[in-house]
Amino acid sequence: MTTRTRVTVRCLLAAALAAPLPALAQSDLRAPLPAPVSVKQGMLNVPALSPLWLLPEEAAKYNIKIEMVMFQRFADARTALASGDIQLTAFGPQDISLAVAGGAKSLVGVAGVGSGNDCLLVRKGEDIKDWRTVADRRIGVGAGSISWLKFAASVKENGLNYGGLKIVNIVGGGANYLKAVRGKEIDMAVVWQPFCAQAIVEGWGAYPTIDHNRSETVGGLISVLAVNRDFMEKNRDAVQRLVVAYTDVLKIARGDPKRWAKIYAEKAGLPEPVAAESIRITQLDPTLPLESIKRISKFLSDNGVITRDVSGEIAQHYSYDFLSKATGQSAEALGLKK
């Protein structure tokens, strides 16, 4: 071998060693785990989350066994995830911020769910066409809910003083909002599905022209898929496959809305027309708009819902690594700077 040939070979070898390793192939991401992993998944009967009923079947392909644990409120699922009683759940986009403000550091958001689901409801024939007229109406809210956050932010963005509105705090579930609207105790409910859908299918309710899902501060984000940090650090391969299975679940539901509605109707014990209307305005999407979540955190602090501003540290509690590998998209494309 000549000196020139040896130099050329050494150069090629050095270049090969210096080159970055290729990204993990999709086929590797979809390989079953070598040993089974058990996961407790928190679940709520919410229209936008109903595709998650398919997750145990999809996760089983990767040697992951999921046990469903039912909750009535996002707050309860948040507490269980923070303590490690469950390893996976979806809850409101404000929930990690609420947990961090309370000192918890064990929640990590790994994917979004989509937009929509939250809704405003008025009596049929009594439309509210612009935000200025909100000041003259009695508004039923549940302070702290994501629907309330969207509404309060929209009020401010449209030049109204929230403190000057005729706010009626509604205690309890969505049925109490419907009773208050129908009984003319309030003129508009700031609520969520399926309650708007129930009123519309029954024929006495309607969506107003204004839409709080378009708030620049909060956006339309419905929910966040999150894992327990300790579980994630010990089982990264399992979390990766859970996120792969999760993105597949969203694709299944988007591709077959009738199946999605049927699943929700069955699990929530609702008529299929109500279930279909409940999901009609919901757009499933795994992207995770971090800047929007930071603004939510700041809004919570500015309005006294949490005692300190965590917007500067909230990015530490979200990971784009799993979603990026599952989708083949960059963190920026998945919402890192949105």
NUKOLMI-442450 format. One line per field, with one value per residue (C-alpha): residue number from 1; residue in three letters; z, x, y. Coordinates in steps of 0.25 Angstrom, whole numbers, plus 2048, in hexadecimal, padded with zeros to 3 digits. Example, Ala and Ser with C-alpha at 12.3 -4.5 7.8 and 13.67 -1.06 7.14 Angstrom:
<nodes>
num [1|2]
residuo [Ala|Ser]
z [81F|81D]
x [831|837]
y [7EE|7FC]
</nodes>
This chain:
<nodes>
num [1|2|3|4|5|6|7|8|9|10|11|12|13|14|15|16|17|18|19|20|21|22|23|24|25|26|27|28|29|30|31|32|33|34|35|36|37|38|39|40|41|42|43|44|45|46|47|48|49|50|51|52|53|54|55|56|57|58|59|60|61|62|63|64|65|66|67|68|69|70|71|72|73|74|75|76|77|78|79|80|81|82|83|84|85|86|87|88|89|90|91|92|93|94|95|96|97|98|99|100|101|102|103|104|105|106|107|108|109|110|111|112|113|114|115|116|117|118|119|120|121|122|123|124|125|126|127|128|129|130|131|132|133|134|135|136|137|138|139|140|141|142|143|144|145|146|147|148|149|150|151|152|153|154|155|156|157|158|159|160|161|162|163|164|165|166|167|168|169|170|171|172|173|174|175|176|177|178|179|180|181|182|183|184|185|186|187|188|189|190|191|192|193|194|195|196|197|198|199|200|201|202|203|204|205|206|207|208|209|210|211|212|213|214|215|216|217|218|219|220|221|222|223|224|225|226|227|228|229|230|231|232|233|234|235|236|237|238|239|240|241|242|243|244|245|246|247|248|249|250|251|252|253|254|255|256|257|258|259|260|261|262|263|264|265|266|267|268|269|270|271|272|273|274|275|276|277|278|279|280|281|282|283|284|285|286|287|288|289|290|291|292|293|294|295|296|297|298|299|300|301|302|303|304|305|306|307|308|309|310|311|312|313|314|315|316|317|318|319|320|321|322|323|324|325|326|327|328|329|330|331|332|333|334|335|336|337|338]
residuo [Met|Thr|Thr|Arg|Thr|Arg|Val|Thr|Val|Arg|Cys|Leu|Leu|Ala|Ala|Ala|Leu|Ala|Ala|Pro|Leu|Pro|Ala|Leu|Ala|Gln|Ser|Asp|Leu|Arg|Ala|Pro|Leu|Pro|Ala|Pro|Val|Ser|Val|Lys|Gln|Gly|Met|Leu|Asn|Val|Pro|Ala|Leu|Ser|Pro|Leu|Trp|Leu|Leu|Pro|Glu|Glu|Ala|Ala|Lys|Tyr|Asn|Ile|Lys|Ile|Glu|Met|Val|Met|Phe|Gln|Arg|Phe|Ala|Asp|Ala|Arg|Thr|Ala|Leu|Ala|Ser|Gly|Asp|Ile|Gln|Leu|Thr|Ala|Phe|Gly|Pro|Gln|Asp|Ile|Ser|Leu|Ala|Val|Ala|Gly|Gly|Ala|Lys|Ser|Leu|Val|Gly|Val|Ala|Gly|Val|Gly|Ser|Gly|Asn|Asp|Cys|Leu|Leu|Val|Arg|Lys|Gly|Glu|Asp|Ile|Lys|Asp|Trp|Arg|Thr|Val|Ala|Asp|Arg|Arg|Ile|Gly|Val|Gly|Ala|Gly|Ser|Ile|Ser|Trp|Leu|Lys|Phe|Ala|Ala|Ser|Val|Lys|Glu|Asn|Gly|Leu|Asn|Tyr|Gly|Gly|Leu|Lys|Ile|Val|Asn|Ile|Val|Gly|Gly|Gly|Ala|Asn|Tyr|Leu|Lys|Ala|Val|Arg|Gly|Lys|Glu|Ile|Asp|Met|Ala|Val|Val|Trp|Gln|Pro|Phe|Cys|Ala|Gln|Ala|Ile|Val|Glu|Gly|Trp|Gly|Ala|Tyr|Pro|Thr|Ile|Asp|His|Asn|Arg|Ser|Glu|Thr|Val|Gly|Gly|Leu|Ile|Ser|Val|Leu|Ala|Val|Asn|Arg|Asp|Phe|Met|Glu|Lys|Asn|Arg|Asp|Ala|Val|Gln|Arg|Leu|Val|Val|Ala|Tyr|Thr|Asp|Val|Leu|Lys|Ile|Ala|Arg|Gly|Asp|Pro|Lys|Arg|Trp|Ala|Lys|Ile|Tyr|Ala|Glu|Lys|Ala|Gly|Leu|Pro|Glu|Pro|Val|Ala|Ala|Glu|Ser|Ile|Arg|Ile|Thr|Gln|Leu|Asp|Pro|Thr|Leu|Pro|Leu|Glu|Ser|Ile|Lys|Arg|Ile|Ser|Lys|Phe|Leu|Ser|Asp|Asn|Gly|Val|Ile|Thr|Arg|Asp|Val|Ser|Gly|Glu|Ile|Ala|Gln|His|Tyr|Ser|Tyr|Asp|Phe|Leu|Ser|Lys|Ala|Thr|Gly|Gln|Ser|Ala|Glu|Ala|Leu|Gly|Leu|Lys|Lys]
z [800|7FC|806|7FE|7FF|80E|810|808|810|81D|819|815|822|82A|822|825|834|835|82D|836|839|831|839|83E|833|834|833|840|847|844|849|855|862|866|874|877|87E|885|885|88D|884|88A|881|881|879|871|862|85D|866|862|857|862|865|859|85F|867|85A|853|85E|860|852|859|865|86E|877|87A|886|885|892|891|896|897|897|890|89E|8A3|898|899|8A8|8A5|89A|8A3|8AE|8A5|8A7|898|88E|882|880|878|87F|87D|877|884|88D|88C|88F|89B|8A0|89E|8A6|8B1|8B2|8AA|8A0|89C|890|882|876|869|85F|85C|85A|850|851|853|85C|866|862|865|866|865|863|855|84E|858|851|856|849|84F|85C|85F|862|86C|877|877|879|885|883|88A|88C|893|897|895|889|87C|876|880|87D|86E|872|87C|872|866|86F|872|863|85F|868|873|882|887|895|890|889|88F|893|89A|89F|89C|8A6|8A2|894|887|889|893|888|87F|88A|88C|87E|87B|888|884|890|886|878|873|879|878|877|86F|868|868|86F|864|85B|864|864|855|852|85B|853|85D|85D|853|851|851|846|84F|852|85D|857|84E|85A|856|865|867|859|857|85E|864|86C|86E|86F|87B|882|88F|88F|897|88F|882|887|88A|87E|872|868|86D|86D|85F|85B|862|85B|84D|851|855|848|841|84A|845|837|838|83F|834|829|82F|836|837|83E|847|84A|84D|857|85E|85E|864|86F|873|872|868|85C|84F|849|856|855|846|849|855|84C|840|844|849|841|846|845|84D|84B|858|858|863|861|863|870|875|872|87A|886|886|885|891|899|894|898|8A6|8A2|8A6|8B0|8A8|899|894|885|885|88A|884|878|881|883|874|86B|85C|85A|85A|851|847|846|845|83A|833|835|83C|849|843|839|845|84C|854|850|84D]
x [800|806|807|7FD|7F3|7F5|7F3|7E6|7E1|7E4|7DD|7D0|7D1|7D2|7C6|7BE|7C1|7BE|7B1|7A4|79D|790|783|77D|775|766|767|76F|765|75A|761|75B|762|76B|764|755|752|746|740|734|72D|724|718|70C|6FF|702|6FF|70D|713|70A|714|71D|714|71B|729|729|727|732|73C|73A|741|74E|74D|747|73B|732|728|71E|71B|70F|70E|703|70C|719|71E|71D|724|72F|731|731|73C|744|744|748|73B|739|743|73C|730|72A|725|724|72F|72F|731|740|741|738|740|74D|748|744|753|751|75C|758|74F|754|74B|74F|744|738|72A|724|71B|70C|703|701|6F4|6EB|6DC|6D0|6C1|6BD|6B9|6C1|6CF|6DA|6E1|6EC|6F4|6EF|6E1|6E7|6E7|6D8|6D6|6D7|6E2|6E4|6F2|6FA|707|714|70E|715|708|708|716|713|707|70E|71A|710|709|716|71B|70E|70F|705|708|705|703|6F7|6F0|6E3|6EA|6E3|6EC|6E6|6E9|6E9|6E8|6E4|6D5|6D4|6D8|6CD|6C3|6C7|6C7|6B9|6B4|6B8|6C1|6CD|6CD|6D9|6E1|6F0|6F1|6F6|6F1|6E8|6DF|6DE|6DB|6D0|6C9|6CA|6C5|6B9|6B6|6B7|6C5|6CF|6DD|6DF|6E6|6F2|6FC|706|70E|715|71C|72A|72E|729|726|71C|725|71C|726|734|738|742|74A|750|75F|764|75D|762|771|770|768|76C|76A|75C|759|75D|754|749|74A|74B|73F|738|73B|735|728|726|728|71D|713|716|714|707|6FF|6F3|6FB|700|6F2|6ED|6F8|6F5|6E6|6E8|6F2|6EB|6DD|6D8|6CF|6D8|6D2|6D7|6E5|6E6|6E3|6ED|6F8|6F4|6FC|708|715|71E|72D|739|741|744|745|74E|74E|73F|741|74A|740|736|73F|741|732|730|73A|735|727|72A|727|735|73E|74A|74E|753|754|763|765|75A|762|769|75D|75A|762|761|76B|761|757|762|767|758|755|762|760|769|765|763|759|752|750|75D|75C|74D]
y [800|80D|819|821|815|814|823|822|816|81D|82A|822|81A|827|82D|821|821|830|82F|830|822|820|823|816|810|80F|800|800|80A|7FF|7F3|7ED|7EF|7E3|7E2|7E6|7F3|7F7|804|80B|815|820|822|82B|82A|837|837|83B|831|825|820|81C|811|80A|80C|7FF|7F7|7FF|7FF|7F0|7EE|7F3|7EA|7F5|7F1|7FD|7FE|809|811|81A|828|832|83F|843|847|839|833|83E|83A|82B|82E|837|82C|821|819|81A|81B|821|82A|836|842|851|85A|862|856|854|863|862|856|85D|869|860|85A|84D|84A|83C|83F|83F|843|83B|83E|847|842|84C|858|85B|853|860|867|873|870|87A|877|875|882|88B|88C|894|899|8A2|8A3|8B1|8AB|8A1|8AC|8AD|89E|894|88B|87D|879|86E|876|86E|866|867|86C|877|87A|87B|884|88D|88F|892|89D|8A4|8A3|8A9|8B5|8B1|8B1|8A3|8A9|8B2|8A6|8A0|893|887|87C|86F|863|855|84E|853|84F|85B|864|85F|860|86F|873|86C|872|880|881|884|889|881|875|874|865|859|84D|845|84F|859|84D|848|856|857|849|84B|857|863|866|86D|871|880|887|88B|880|87F|874|87F|886|88B|889|87B|876|86A|85F|855|84C|846|838|837|82C|82B|82F|824|81A|821|821|812|80E|817|80C|809|818|819|80D|813|820|818|811|81E|825|818|81A|828|824|819|822|82D|823|81E|828|81F|815|820|825|816|814|821|81E|810|814|821|81A|825|824|823|831|838|831|835|843|843|83F|847|854|84C|84B|840|844|840|84D|854|863|866|876|875|86C|877|882|879|878|887|88A|880|888|896|892|88C|87E|87A|881|882|884|877|87A|87C|86E|866|861|858|850|84D|844|844|838|82D|834|838|82A|825|82F|831|840|84A|850|85E|858|851|85E|861|870|872]
</nodes>
